C-alpha cells in the first residue's frame, strides 16, 4: 500500500512565523532587567549581564507567543478602566512606559503601569503587573500564590515598588487556555527588595562569574538553563566587550562601560561587536586551563591545562589564538598538530561554521 503524502504545511502560517522570526531579533539588553533579578542563580545572572550565554534561539511560533503577553497588557488596562479604575500605563512625565534605572544605569526595567481604585483598596496606588500563563502554571499560581509559584514575578514587583516608592502591587494573570483570571495584591517588603538590589549590585560589578547554585551539570535547574553550556562545558561565549578582561562597568555615569586597553568609554553598539584586542575574562577559560602568565604590552594571556598543554589567548600566531578562534575551536582542536601546521602555513584561523558558510 502506498503511503499517503504528509499533509503540507500552510504557506500562510509559515509566512507569519517567518515574519516574527525576522522582526523579533532582539539584541541583548544593556542593563540587568528587573524582570530577571529574582532568578535564583547569581552566576546565571552574571552570564546574562555579560552577554555570555549566547541567548536562546526561538522559532517564529515562540516569538509570536511572547508577543501574546505584551498584547494582553492592553486588554488588562481596558478591563481595569471599564470597572472604574484609574490606570496609568504611560509615565505622564515622558509619555512613554514607566521606566526605571538603578545602580548607575546598569539595572532597570519597564513597569506595566500604575492603578488606583481597585475594589479591594480603592484609595491606594498599586504597581500593576500583568502576566499570561499556561494551564499548568496557572493552576500552581491559584494553589500557591505568586510568591511561591512565580518567585521571579514576585521579585519583579518588589523591585518596581522599591524604585517607584509605592507600597502595593496588583498582580493580574490570565490562563491562556481558558481566559480565567487571577488577581493578587502584594505588599512591599523593604528588606527583601533591598536584598534584591544588593544582589543586582554584586552581579553587575563583579569582575568574574559569581558562584552558581550547583556545580553538577545534571542538576535539574542547570539542565534547562540558557547558560548551561558556558557554565558546565568547554563552550565559550561569543566575543563582545562584556566578555573581555579590558572592559569594566563603571559606578558613575548612566550605564557607562570603560575599556582599559584604549582608555575610553565603550558605546553600547561597540560593546556588542568587541574588537581584535579582545581577551577573554580568564574565568571563562577555566575549563581550558588556568591563567599562568600574561603580557600587557604584547596583549596575551597564557594558560596551562591540567595535562601541561600551554596556549595563549592573544594575537594570532604559533600557540596563540585570537578570542574568535577559541570560540570557534575546542581544546582538542587547538592541540591538533596537523591542524596547527596548516593554520600557520596558510595564515589560517579557526572559524565558526556559519562564518565558513558565508
Secondary structure, DSSP 8 states (H G I E B T S, - for coil): ----------HHHHHHHHHHHHH------SSEETTTTT-S-HHHHHHHHTT-S------HHHHHHHHHHHHHHHHHHHHHHHTT-EEE-S-TTTSS-EEEEETTTTEEEEE-EEEEEETTEEEEEEEEEEEEE-HHHHHHHHHH-HHHH-HHHHHHHHHHHHHHT-SEEEEEEEETTT--EEEEEEE--HHHHHHHHHHHHHHHH-SS----S-S-TTSHHHHT-TTHHHHHSS------GGGBTTEEE-SSSSS-EEETTTTEE--HHHHHH--TT--B-GGGGTTT-EEEEEETTTTEEEEE-TTS-EEEESSSBTTEE-HHHHHHS-HHHHH-HHHHHHHHHTT-----HHHHH-
